[in-house]
Amino acid sequence: FKRRAKMDLSQRAKLFKKELRSAEESGDPLTAWTNYLEWMEQNGFTYHCEYMKKLQKCTSYFDEKEYYNTDIRLANVYIKLASLLKEPEPMFESMLGAGVGVLHAVSYEAYSQLME
């Protein structure tokens, strides 16, 4: 089973790269990122090291794209990443300091829950 799942992850990663290239050209790369992350979640890869790496890459990818700062989907990516960290506070400070998710209550709710 592990070998098959690994192959599926590899195949899906290749498809994601194609989708991302296409989305960059058409205008909404965040959809490609969130679709891929959701696929990982639905297929049990949330404890796989690749999941955390993809969350990190996604947040890095959008660092310079302020247009997405008000998009709740990006805030949710940051929240998912923060929830996997031993020390989530710096991630939330970075996220909110950059203006990501500041218009969404879910950002502050997740921050307060993870800090409890």
C-alpha positions as CSV (number, residue, x, y, z in Angstrom):
1,F,0.0,0.0,0.0
2,K,2.8,2.5,0.9
3,R,4.4,2.0,-2.5
4,R,1.2,2.7,-4.3
5,A,0.4,5.8,-2.2
6,K,3.9,7.1,-2.9
7,M,3.5,6.6,-6.6
8,D,0.1,8.3,-6.5
9,L,1.7,11.3,-4.7
10,S,4.5,11.4,-7.3
11,Q,2.0,11.4,-10.1
12,R,-0.2,14.0,-8.5
13,A,2.8,16.2,-7.9
14,K,3.6,16.1,-11.6
15,L,0.0,17.0,-12.4
16,F,0.2,19.9,-9.8
17,K,3.2,21.3,-11.5
18,K,1.4,21.4,-14.8
19,E,-1.7,22.9,-13.2
20,L,0.4,25.6,-11.5
21,R,2.1,26.6,-14.7
22,S,-1.3,26.9,-16.4
23,A,-2.8,28.8,-13.5
24,E,0.2,31.2,-13.4
25,E,-0.6,32.1,-17.0
26,S,-4.4,32.2,-16.6
27,G,-4.4,34.2,-13.3
28,D,-5.2,32.2,-10.2
29,P,-2.3,30.0,-9.0
30,L,-3.8,29.8,-5.5
31,T,-6.5,27.5,-6.9
32,A,-3.9,25.1,-8.1
33,W,-2.1,25.2,-4.7
34,T,-5.3,24.7,-2.7
35,N,-6.5,21.9,-4.9
36,Y,-3.2,20.1,-4.5
37,L,-3.2,20.6,-0.7
38,E,-6.8,19.4,-0.4
39,W,-5.9,16.3,-2.5
40,M,-3.1,15.6,0.0
41,E,-5.4,16.0,2.9
42,Q,-8.1,13.8,1.4
43,N,-5.6,11.1,0.6
44,G,-4.1,10.9,4.1
45,F,-0.8,12.8,3.4
46,T,-1.2,15.3,6.2
47,Y,1.4,13.5,8.3
48,H,3.7,13.1,5.3
49,C,6.7,15.4,5.3
50,E,5.8,16.5,1.8
51,Y,2.6,18.0,3.1
52,M,4.4,20.4,5.4
53,K,6.9,21.2,2.7
54,K,4.1,22.1,0.3
55,L,2.4,24.3,2.8
56,Q,5.8,26.1,3.3
57,K,6.3,26.4,-0.4
58,C,2.8,27.8,-0.9
59,T,3.3,30.5,1.8
60,S,6.7,31.4,0.3
61,Y,5.2,31.4,-3.2
62,F,2.7,34.1,-2.2
63,D,5.0,36.2,-0.1
64,E,5.5,38.8,-2.8
65,K,1.9,38.5,-4.2
66,E,0.0,41.0,-2.0
67,Y,-3.1,40.6,-4.1
68,Y,-3.8,37.4,-2.3
69,N,-3.4,38.8,1.3
70,T,-7.1,39.2,1.6
71,D,-7.9,35.8,0.2
72,I,-9.2,33.5,2.9
73,R,-7.7,30.5,1.1
74,L,-4.2,31.8,1.7
75,A,-5.0,32.5,5.3
76,N,-6.2,28.9,5.7
77,V,-2.9,27.6,4.3
78,Y,-1.0,29.7,6.9
79,I,-3.3,28.4,9.6
80,K,-2.7,24.8,8.5
81,L,1.0,25.3,8.5
82,A,1.0,27.0,11.9
83,S,-1.1,24.1,13.4
84,L,1.8,21.7,12.5
85,L,4.5,23.8,14.1
86,K,5.7,23.3,17.7
87,E,5.8,27.1,18.0
88,P,3.0,28.5,15.9
89,E,3.2,32.1,17.2
90,P,6.0,33.3,14.9
91,M,4.0,32.0,11.9
92,F,0.9,33.9,12.9
93,E,2.9,37.0,13.6
94,S,4.5,36.7,10.2
95,M,1.2,36.1,8.5
96,L,-0.7,38.9,10.2
97,G,2.3,41.3,10.0
98,A,2.4,40.7,6.2
99,G,-1.4,41.5,6.1
100,V,-2.4,37.9,5.2
101,G,-5.8,37.1,6.7
102,V,-6.2,40.3,8.7
103,L,-9.8,40.8,7.3
104,H,-10.9,37.3,8.4
105,A,-12.0,36.3,11.9
106,V,-10.8,32.7,11.3
107,S,-7.2,34.0,11.4
108,Y,-7.6,35.4,14.9
109,E,-9.7,32.5,16.1
110,A,-7.1,30.0,15.0
111,Y,-4.3,32.1,16.5
112,S,-6.0,32.2,19.9
113,Q,-6.9,28.5,19.8
114,L,-3.3,27.4,19.0
115,M,-1.9,29.7,21.6
116,E,-4.0,28.2,24.4
